[in-house]
Amino acid sequence: MTAAAPHLTIRPASIDDLPVIATRIRYWADRRVLLPVETTDLTAVLPAFRALTTRGSTDLLAFGSLRRYSPGLAEIRSLVVADGHRGRGLGRRLVGHLLEEAAGTGVRRVFVLTRSPGLFERLGFTAVPRETLPEKVYADCSRCQRRTLCDEAALVKDLS
């Protein structure tokens, strides 16, 4: 982490963050890195998003969300680090925060579906077959436009 790390803060995303979150998700979805999310859907799940900023600034350096499927299972979703800020440990810091938040609410297992598994593997996530996550397959994968050609890796981390 850089020397500026103490000046970073992670907070719940606000409605004021919605345009930036929607724009960045759309940008990465157009490049097939993230799955697209409609702005109306983002509004509904905004309380699950966390924003990493510099203390005293509203600029989003990174954001991501934690979706709970059951009391013991959650997914890290829509993790984005802003251009010009990658490689500085911001994604690692935000994932760590989301894992702590999950553990603090009793979640025992967190998973991610990603086209960039390296970060998650470095954080102790382990690759598993997507079919071992029936909650995700039923809730999202079965309705996804890419379901028959999915190239995302499924990884899990046990917190207990």
C-alpha angles and dihedrals in degrees: 000000000000126000088258091066095102088059093059124097135187117213139163110279115252134212087258088063093054098090092052093044092049093047094049094046090049090049093053093040090055087056092048093244095113132024113253119258122194116235091239089056090047090054090057094050098037093109088065092058125096123200125209112209141157109266109267094017132098094207110119111229092175141348140185141157141231116220117194117214096176136347089277103035133063139163130219107224141180097011109181131171115197121251111270092027102072119115094033098100096258095124090048091050093049094046089049090053092049091049091051090048091050093048090048090059095048099263109153100186132036124188138185135196109209146156088215105057097161097087092049094046089053088053093055101267116144127213116248134172110272089233089069087070102064092164090062095040092051097041101041118354095060089058098038119117089224097048096118094044100034114159099178121120117227115220131175137196122198112216100189 
